[in-house]
Amino acid sequence: MVKDRLILPLLQEYLSISLAVGLLGPRQVGKTTLVKNLNLGKESVYIDLE
C-alpha cells in the first residue's frame, strides 16, 4: 500500500520547473517508492546514487 505523501504536490511542482530534482532523506522512508510511482506524463529517468 502506498501512503499519500504530503511532499507529492511540492515534488510535482519542482519537477514542472526544473529538469532535475534531488530527493534526500533517511533510509527506508519511501523515497524510491515515491519516485517510481510518480506519474509525470512524460519520459523520465531515475538515478540512484547509492
Buried (B, 14 or more C-beta within 10 A) or exposed (E): EEEEBEEEEEBEEBBEEEEEBEEEEEEEEEBEEBBEEBEEEEEEEEEEEE
